[in-house]
Amino acid sequence: MVNAAATPTDERRERQRGPAPAHALGATKLNPFGDLHTLQHLSARLARTLKGVWEPILRREVRSWAEPLAVQRFADYRAERPDQLTAWLPLAMSGAGQAGAALVVFDGRWVLEVLDQFFGGSGHAPQHMPTEFSPAAEAMAARLGASLCPPLKTAWEPLTRVEFEPGRLEASAALIAGFDAEEAVVVTRFGLASAGGAPVFVDILYPVAALKPHAATLTGRVLDKAEPDPAWRQGLTRSVMTVRFPVRSVLAEPVVPLSTLMALKPGDIIPITVTPDVPVMVGRDRLGVGTVGAADGRAAIKLTSLARIEGLNA
């Protein structure tokens, strides 16, 4: 188990755990990875971006955080869920040799609260919870799941390129295809709360079998540094080289008292002294110095020396 950042005690959802089962000889180990350092860091990174996902939907400011992850049998996870309406939404994972599915789990009451608020209500679920979702509630749960896919893809990019796509929503875990009751899953839990409100928790489950191709990086404390894509680097270089900067020269900077400025009128002359070497500026930085002259019939400055620009030549 990897410890995440500290979260107020009253905002954590306590998992009800029974006595540890006895392991029979030859039984498959639930967690073949050990400490999933990278996945915990990935979840913490995802939690920081989820704030920008929830606030436009909920239309209020929220806090988002990642709980410590856990590895357990899918049947045990289902047994720990409250006996109430729950939205089970598979997310297909594809790309970079990856083929599998994650599973997003929403509390049904929260989905109905968001739905009520979406249609102009006060954000309250029915007093008597239904036993299944209405078509509108299913559409809302699917929308919530779809909103998670872009930040999930971004959070996984340092590890591997994975595309996430929501599947068919189910109100019963028994109807989810591809998730066996005895299968081991990694449970990543995310909390969100607004000022004065009770926290809500959203779970994302990853089958252990789907994560095995990434075992080396998931257990590492630091992600391996990947070589940049040559095409991406060339495109970035070309784009940077087209950035335009204003170049100007300062011939003179005369200083006059305020009384002279107040008395100026058309036709007055302000005397200046042009030094042999005038500064040439790029933005606020000095590019160098040069001498004033002409080239091709136009006034020009011939650079005589270049100055060191902080940040470019450091």
Secondary structure, DSSP 8 states (H G I E B T S, - for coil): ----S---GGGS------------TT---S-SSSS-HHHHHHHHHHHHHHHHHHHHHHTS--EEEE---EEEEHHHHHHHS-SS-EEEEEEEEEETTEEEEEEEEEEHHHHHHHHHHHTTS-S---SS--SS--HHHHHHHHHHHHHHHHHHHHHHTTT---EEEE---BSSGGG-TT--TT-EEEEEEEEEE-TTS--EEEEEEEEHHHHGGGHHHHS-SS-------HHHHHHHHHHHHT----EEE--------HHHHHH--TT--------SSEEEEETTEEEEEEEEEEETTEEEEEEEEE---TTT--
